[in-house]
Amino acid sequence: MKAKELRALSANEIKNKLADTREELMKLRFQQVTGQLTDTSRLRALRRDIARMETVLAEMQKATE
């Protein structure tokens, strides 16, 4: 998800997406440990998405102060 798309969402929607993404990352990590994960690039993409969401949330929070 692009930062521009995230900025169009509300803070609560971003927090929900962030929780879902973190859960998906945890599941992929378990798959990697057990040797079931075939697409390892998805881990990197999810970590970057999480960072992007946290950055946009911080920007929103800073703008309201």
KOLKELUM-516460 format. One record per residue: residue number from 1; residue in three letters; y, z, x of N, C-alpha, C, CB in turn. Coordinates in steps of 0.1 Angstrom, whole numbers. Glycine has a CB too. Layout:
NUM_ALA_Y_Z_X_Y_Z_X_Y_Z_X_Y_Z_X
...
***
This chain:
1_MET_-12_0_8_0_0_0_12_0_9_0_12_-10
2_LYS_22_-8_6_34_-10_13_44_1_10_40_-23_11
3_ALA_53_4_19_63_15_17_72_11_6_71_17_30
4_LYS_75_-2_4_84_-6_-7_77_-3_-20_87_-21_-5
5_GLU_64_-5_-21_57_-2_-34_57_13_-36_43_-7_-33
6_LEU_56_21_-25_56_36_-27_69_41_-31_52_42_-14
7_ARG_80_35_-26_93_40_-30_96_38_-45_104_33_-21
8_ALA_89_28_-51_91_26_-65_84_36_-74_86_12_-69
9_LEU_75_44_-68_68_54_-76_75_67_-76_54_56_-70
10_SER_71_76_-85_77_90_-85_70_98_-75_76_96_-99
11_ALA_75_110_-72_69_119_-62_56_123_-66_79_131_-59
12_ASN_54_126_-79_41_131_-84_30_120_-83_42_135_-99
13_GLU_34_108_-86_25_97_-85_20_95_-70_31_84_-90
14_ILE_30_96_-61_26_95_-47_17_106_-42_39_95_-38
15_LYS_20_119_-47_11_130_-44_-3_128_-49_17_143_-49
16_ASN_-4_122_-61_-18_120_-66_-25_109_-58_-16_115_-81
17_LYS_-18_98_-54_-24_88_-46_-27_94_-32_-14_76_-44
18_LEU_-19_103_-27_-22_109_-14_-35_117_-15_-10_117_-10
19_ALA_-36_125_-25_-49_133_-27_-61_124_-28_-47_142_-39
20_ASP_-60_113_-35_-71_104_-37_-74_97_-23_-68_93_-47
21_THR_-64_93_-16_-66_87_-3_-73_96_7_-53_81_2
22_ARG_-68_109_7_-74_119_16_-89_121_12_-67_132_15
23_GLU_-92_121_-1_-106_123_-5_-115_111_0_-107_125_-20
24_GLU_-109_99_-2_-116_87_2_-119_87_17_-109_74_-2
25_LEU_-109_92_25_-110_93_40_-121_103_43_-97_97_46
26_MET_-122_114_36_-132_124_39_-146_118_36_-130_136_30
27_LYS_-147_110_26_-160_104_22_-164_94_33_-160_97_9
28_LEU_-154_86_38_-157_76_48_-161_83_61_-145_67_50
29_ARG_-155_95_64_-159_102_76_-173_107_76_-149_114_79
30_PHE_-177_111_64_-191_116_62_-201_104_64_-193_122_48
31_GLN_-197_92_59_-205_80_60_-206_76_75_-199_69_52
32_GLN_-195_78_82_-195_74_96_-205_83_104_-181_75_102
33_VAL_-204_96_101_-213_106_108_-228_103_105_-209_120_104
34_THR_-231_99_93_-245_97_89_-249_82_93_-247_99_75
35_GLY_-240_74_98_-243_61_102_-244_51_91_-257_61_109
36_GLN_-238_54_80_-238_44_68_-226_36_68_-240_52_56
37_LEU_-216_39_75_-203_32_74_-204_19_82_-191_41_80
38_THR_-201_8_76_-201_-5_82_-187_-10_86_-208_-16_73
39_ASP_-177_-7_78_-163_-12_80_-155_0_86_-157_-17_67
40_THR_-155_1_99_-148_13_105_-133_11_105_-153_15_119
41_SER_-128_-2_103_-114_-4_103_-107_2_90_-111_-19_103
42_ARG_-115_5_80_-110_12_68_-105_26_71_-121_12_57
43_LEU_-111_33_81_-106_46_85_-92_46_90_-116_52_96
44_ARG_-89_36_99_-76_35_104_-66_31_93_-76_24_115
45_ALA_-70_22_85_-61_18_74_-57_30_65_-67_7_66
46_LEU_-67_38_62_-65_50_53_-56_60_60_-78_56_49
47_ARG_-58_62_73_-49_72_80_-35_67_80_-54_73_94
48_ARG_-33_54_82_-19_48_81_-13_49_68_-20_34_86
49_ASP_-21_47_57_-16_48_43_-12_63_41_-27_44_33
50_ILE_-20_72_45_-16_86_44_-3_89_51_-28_95_49
51_ALA_-2_85_63_11_87_70_23_81_63_10_82_84
52_ARG_21_69_58_31_62_51_35_69_38_27_47_47
53_MET_26_74_31_29_82_19_36_95_22_16_85_11
54_GLU_32_102_33_39_114_37_53_111_41_31_121_48
55_THR_55_100_48_68_96_52_78_94_40_68_84_61
56_VAL_73_86_31_81_83_19_84_96_11_74_73_10
57_LEU_74_105_10_77_118_3_87_126_11_63_126_2
58_ALA_87_126_24_97_133_32_111_127_30_93_133_46
59_GLU_111_114_29_124_107_27_130_111_13_122_92_28
60_MET_121_111_3_125_115_-10_130_129_-11_114_113_-20
61_GLN_123_138_-4_127_152_-4_140_154_3_116_160_3
62_LYS_142_147_14_154_148_22_166_142_14_153_140_35
63_ALA_164_132_6_174_125_-2_179_135_-13_170_112_-8
64_THR_170_143_-18_174_152_-29_181_164_-25_162_156_-37
65_GLU_180_167_-12_187_179_-6_202_176_-4_181_183_6
***
